[in-house]
Each structure stands twice: as structure tokens, then as C-alpha cells.
Amino acid sequence: MLAIGLALGYALENSSHKAPPAASQDTDVRPSADGLAGLPSDYVGSGVPKLGPALPGDLGHTILKAQGKAASGGDDRRVAQEVEAAIASRLFVQTGERDRAGEQTMPPAPDAPATQGRASTTTGPQAGNLAFLEGQPDRATTSPDRIAPPASPYVLQAGTVIAGALNTKISSDLPGQIVGHVTQNVYDSPTGRYLLIPQGSRLFGAYNSGISFGQQRTQIIWTRLIYPDGESLVLEKLPGGDAIG
């Protein structure tokens, strides 16, 4: 134990006589590149590098001299141009307010509609809707037409429905004809006493095959009506419809 204590004391005494390190090591300091060591530490005072004499063809001094000569006249000319541009320019807000005020004070033309100015400036998908809303009202209070009496007591007026059923199938691949029959008796429109189209009369027509993608119905027209006694009547392309029209 005595020998160990003497050895430890000797070792500590030798370590205390060693010279301290020149600088404390910092683990966070990263070594710099070798090329950066030759550069000046700053560019202030004497640290600024001095350039050598101008090489043949160097225009640096010539350009600096020309800029120095034109500095006095160029600054005055630039200032004058900026002043002129500032006087001639106008702010966007002032321009919009003046234009808006001019539109409000300008009276509309005698023959022009009151909403022409606002409708003409509106663009986009809503322009048609606004034009329809702001259109001129219909001020006509009387109709030039007069009530017309029925042409005959045996007449079917507009809106009369002739109930029928198809006898043939409709295929929209190609245009073709269709055949049907009347399923209910049809009486005259004014009185409802005269039988005009008896039940069982045959109907002839055609259908349109020009359909588009996603279309679920097709157009049909009726062109001829044949009575049970053999008499016939030409129907001028009367449109056909189902229960929903």
C-alpha cells in the first residue's frame, strides 16, 4: 500500500509540472479547408487585396471614368424624367372612381334601355340570366286577337289526348314505322256528345332513330288514322307521348 501511494504521488507531481496546452480544444470547432488559410481574414483597412496593373484590353478604368463624367448630368436627367413620369401618371383607384362617377352622372340615351350600361359590362355565364332579368317589361294590357268560335261542332281542340297502345315494337337502331290502336272512345271537345274516334281505330306513325348517348326515350309521330269502317284521316305528324309526356 505504501509503494502504491508513493507511485501515485510521483505521477501526480510530474503531471502538474507539464506546460499547459496552447489552446483549449473545442469539440465543436470543425477544421477549415487548407485553401481558406491563404485568404485575408477581413476586407477592412489593410486586409483589402490590391489588384495589379491593368491588362491590355481592360475597359474597367475607361468605364469608371465615363460613368464619373456622366454622373452629374445623368442624375439630373434621371430626376427630371422621374418627375415628369410622376406628374403624368395616375393612380388606379382615382381612375376607377372618376370613371364610375362619370357613368353615374352621364344620362342614358332616350332610346336606350335603363339597364344597358350594367348589362353590357357583365360577362360570363350569368350574362344571359342578367339580361333576361333586366329586360324591358311587357306593357301591353290588351291582346290584338279575339275569341274565335269553334270551326265545327265535330272538332277535337288542342290538348285533347287520344289514348292508344302500340302493336309493334320500337327499335332505335334504324328508323321505321309503328302501328297502334285507340284504346278509348274519343268525343268532341265542345260538348262531349259526338263520338269522333271510336275505340279500336288503328294508328300509323313513325319514330326517329337519331338518339344521343344516355337518351332513354325516342320521338314518335302519328301520320294516319283508320276507322273501323275503313275510312281514314291524315294526321299531320301529331306527336306521341307516354304517361309522363
C-alpha positions in Angstrom: 0.0 0.0 0.0 2.9 2.4 0.8 4.5 1.6 -2.6 1.3 2.3 -4.4 0.8 5.6 -2.6 4.4 6.7 -3.5 3.9 5.8 -7.1 0.6 7.7 -7.3 2.1 10.8 -5.7 5.1 10.8 -8.1 2.8 10.5 -11.1 0.6 13.5 -10.0 3.7 15.6 -9.3 5.1 15.0 -12.8 1.7 15.9 -14.5 1.5 19.2 -12.6 4.9 20.3 -13.9 3.9 19.8 -17.6 3.2 23.1 -19.6 -0.5 23.9 -20.2 -1.7 23.4 -23.8 -1.5 26.3 -26.1 -5.3 26.4 -26.7 -8.2 24.5 -25.3 -9.6 22.0 -27.7 -13.2 22.6 -28.7 -15.0 19.6 -30.0 -17.5 21.8 -31.8 -14.8 23.5 -33.9 -14.5 22.0 -37.4 -11.2 22.0 -39.2 -11.2 24.6 -42.0 -10.1 23.9 -45.5 -6.5 24.4 -46.5 -7.4 26.8 -49.3 -9.1 29.2 -46.8 -6.0 29.7 -44.8 -4.3 31.8 -47.5 -7.3 34.2 -47.8 -7.4 37.5 -45.9 -9.3 37.4 -42.6 -11.3 40.6 -43.4 -11.7 43.2 -46.1 -11.3 46.2 -43.9 -8.3 48.5 -44.0 -5.1 46.8 -44.9 -6.8 43.5 -45.4 -8.2 44.5 -48.8 -6.3 42.8 -51.6 -4.6 45.1 -54.1 -5.1 44.5 -57.8 -2.2 44.5 -60.2 -1.8 46.8 -63.2 -4.5 46.8 -65.9 -4.0 44.3 -68.7 -4.2 45.2 -72.4 -7.9 45.4 -73.4 -9.2 46.0 -69.9 -12.0 48.6 -70.1 -12.6 48.9 -66.3 -10.8 52.2 -65.9 -12.4 53.6 -69.1 -15.9 52.7 -67.9 -15.3 54.2 -64.5 -14.1 57.5 -66.0 -17.1 57.6 -68.3 -19.5 57.0 -65.5 -17.9 59.6 -63.4 -18.2 62.2 -66.1 -21.8 61.4 -66.9 -22.8 61.1 -63.2 -23.5 64.8 -62.8 -25.6 65.2 -66.0 -27.2 61.7 -65.8 -28.5 62.2 -62.3 -30.2 65.5 -63.2 -31.7 64.0 -66.4 -33.0 60.9 -64.5 -34.5 63.1 -61.8 -36.3 65.2 -64.4 -37.7 62.1 -66.1 -39.0 60.7 -62.9 -40.7 64.0 -62.0 -42.3 64.1 -65.5 -43.5 60.5 -65.2 -44.9 61.1 -61.7 -46.9 64.1 -63.0 -48.3 62.3 -66.0 -49.1 59.1 -64.1 -52.5 58.5 -62.3 -53.4 56.1 -59.6 -55.6 53.1 -60.5 -58.0 54.0 -57.6 -58.5 57.5 -58.8 -59.1 56.4 -62.4 -61.7 53.9 -61.3 -63.5 56.4 -59.1 -63.5 59.1 -61.9 -64.8 56.6 -64.4 -67.5 55.4 -62.0 -68.5 58.9 -61.3 -68.7 59.7 -65.0 -71.0 56.7 -65.5 -73.3 57.8 -62.7 -73.5 61.4 -64.0 -73.9 60.5 -67.6 -77.6 60.4 -68.5 -78.8 57.4 -70.6 -79.8 57.9 -74.2 -83.5 58.5 -74.9 -83.9 55.3 -76.9 -81.5 53.1 -74.9 -82.9 50.9 -72.0 -82.1 52.0 -68.5 -80.1 48.9 -67.7 -78.0 48.9 -70.9 -74.8 50.1 -69.2 -74.9 47.5 -66.4 -75.9 44.6 -68.7 -73.2 45.5 -71.3 -70.4 45.3 -68.8 -71.4 41.9 -67.4 -69.6 39.0 -68.9 -69.5 35.3 -68.1 -72.1 32.5 -67.8 -74.5 34.8 -65.9 -74.7 37.5 -68.6 -77.7 35.8 -70.2 -79.5 35.5 -66.9 -79.0 39.1 -66.0 -80.1 40.2 -69.5 -83.3 38.2 -69.1 -83.9 39.7 -65.6 -83.3 43.2 -66.7 -85.2 43.1 -69.9 -88.0 45.6 -70.8 -91.4 44.8 -69.3 -94.3 43.9 -71.5 -96.6 46.9 -71.2 -99.3 45.5 -73.5 -102.6 45.2 -71.5 -104.8 44.1 -74.3 -104.5 41.3 -76.9 -105.0 42.1 -80.6 -106.6 38.7 -81.1 -110.3 37.9 -80.4 -112.2 34.9 -79.3 -112.8 32.5 -82.2 -115.9 30.3 -82.3 -115.4 26.6 -83.0 -115.0 25.7 -86.6 -117.4 22.8 -86.3 -119.3 21.0 -83.6 -117.3 17.9 -84.5 -113.9 19.1 -83.5 -111.1 18.0 -81.3 -109.3 21.0 -79.9 -105.7 21.4 -79.0 -104.7 19.4 -75.8 -107.1 16.5 -76.4 -105.4 13.2 -75.6 -106.1 10.2 -77.8 -105.4 7.1 -75.7 -103.7 4.3 -77.6 -101.4 1.4 -77.4 -98.5 0.1 -79.5 -98.9 -3.0 -81.6 -95.3 -3.1 -82.8 -92.0 -2.8 -81.1 -89.8 0.3 -81.4 -86.1 -0.3 -82.1 -84.0 2.8 -82.3 -81.2 1.1 -84.4 -82.9 2.2 -87.6 -85.8 4.4 -88.4 -89.1 2.6 -89.0 -92.9 2.7 -88.8 -95.1 1.9 -85.9 -98.7 0.6 -85.6 -101.0 1.2 -82.7 -104.7 1.2 -81.9 -107.0 3.5 -80.0 -108.0 2.1 -76.6 -110.8 4.6 -75.6 -113.6 6.4 -77.4 -112.8 10.0 -78.2 -115.7 12.5 -78.2 -115.8 16.1 -79.5 -114.3 18.8 -77.3 -117.1 21.5 -77.2 -119.9 19.2 -76.0 -118.6 15.7 -75.5 -121.7 14.1 -77.1 -120.4 13.2 -80.6 -118.2 10.2 -81.0 -115.4 11.2 -83.3 -112.8 8.4 -82.9 -114.2 5.0 -81.8 -112.3 2.5 -79.8 -110.2 0.1 -81.9 -109.3 2.5 -84.6 -105.8 1.9 -86.0 -103.0 4.4 -85.8 -100.0 4.6 -88.2 -96.8 6.5 -87.5 -93.0 6.6 -87.5 -90.2 7.0 -85.0 -86.9 8.8 -85.0 -83.7 6.8 -84.7 -81.4 9.8 -84.2 -80.6 9.5 -80.5 -77.7 10.5 -78.4 -75.7 8.7 -75.7 -77.7 8.3 -72.5 -81.0 9.0 -74.1 -83.8 6.8 -72.8 -86.7 7.8 -75.0 -87.3 8.4 -78.7 -89.6 10.6 -80.8 -92.7 9.2 -82.4 -95.3 10.9 -84.7 -98.7 9.7 -85.9 -99.5 10.3 -89.6 -102.7 8.4 -90.3 -105.9 7.2 -88.5 -108.0 4.4 -90.0 -111.6 3.9 -88.7 -113.2 0.5 -88.1 -115.4 1.1 -91.2 -112.4 1.7 -93.5 -112.5 5.5 -93.6 -109.2 7.2 -92.9 -107.9 10.5 -91.8 -104.5 12.0 -92.3 -102.9 13.2 -89.1 -100.3 16.0 -89.7 -97.5 14.5 -87.7 -99.1 14.6 -84.3 -96.5 13.9 -81.6 -96.9 10.9 -79.4 -96.0 10.6 -75.7 -96.1 8.3 -72.8 -97.7 8.9 -69.4 -95.0 11.4 -68.4 -95.2 13.3 -71.7 
